[in-house]
């Protein structure tokens, strides 16, 4: 995938959505970044497994010329953690209510390490695929309160109706070597996140030696939808930092 930078030194911003969402969840943030002159790509995350999804994103960014800022929401944070694949152009990582696992950690284990996640009780019965694997959705009737309580109900219903399922196995797959150990990272999340406990997000940010951590008061798991200005501002800080 190719993209042209408006300025040779300006990074391309690559955004990776998480489970139960799609690339349109970045629309508010994209509007801000595009207006600021950034080249942007919102990758369609397959949501099939950490290794395969990481390799997909790595392929999507392989031919981008110049510096890259990788941004991941929720499970998308795990994907960007595993997507660098020695790509020397990736200069910064931004975790938006995102997992930043270490080697061998899983999303299920990290979200359950601290109290506060109510995701499990809101999931619909799994969809069993022909190969026996399972896809997970959030029940539409519980989506607003669980996933996106700080956005209008009508908008949350649209997200619920168009949500992308994640393979159950992806949430239990062990992460590989983490890119955040060698690439500067920034974190932003809401203090009312019911998918990933804020305590877990704080732990991961501190462990990654976050350059800046922003906690948005009253924000849900979809902080990029409810507070696109704050998320775009942090991404721009990562994009303009001196490496």
C-alpha positions, 0 to 999 in steps of 0.5 A: 500500500502506497501513500504520498507524504505532503512533506518529506519529514511528515509521518504517515499516520496508520490507524488500526481498529480493534474488536467490535469496530471497523475503520470508520471508528477513526472518522473523527480523528481522521478528519482532524489529521487530514485537515492538519495535512497528514497522510493517513491510512485506516487499515481494515484489521482482519481480527483473526489472530495476533500473528496473522493480523500483525503480518497483514498490517506489516504488509500494508505499511511495507511500501510507505515511504518515510516515517510512520506512526502506528496507532492502535485501538483496543485489540488493535494495540496488540496488533501494532505491537506485533506489526513492526517486523523490523520496519525501520520507518515506524517511529512511534506507537500510539495506544488508544485504549489499547493493549500493549502486551509483553511477550506471551501475554494475551488480551484475556489475561491482561483485561482480567488482571485487574477488576473492572471489565464487564465485557464477558457478560455482554457478549452474544452467543458465539458464532461457530464457523465451519472449521469449529472456530468461534466469532464473538460479537457484543449483544446489540442491546448492551453495546451502548452501555458496555462499549460506547456509553459517552456517545449518542445512543443513535450513533452507538446503535449504528456501531452495534449494527456494523460491528466486526466480530473478532475470533475468540482465538485472537483474544487468547493468542500469546503476543510476540516480542513487543515493539514498545520496548524499542519504539517510543509510545504514547497512551490515551484512554478513558477512566470509564472504560468497561472493556479494558480496566483503566488500571490495566491500561495504566499498568501497560502505559507505565511499563512501556515508559509512555512519553505521555499518558492522557486519561480522559475523564468520563470517556468510554472504551471508544475514546477516539469516537467521543473525544477525537480532538484529544486523540488527534492531538496526542497523535500529532505530538507523537508525529512531531516528536524528535526521535 
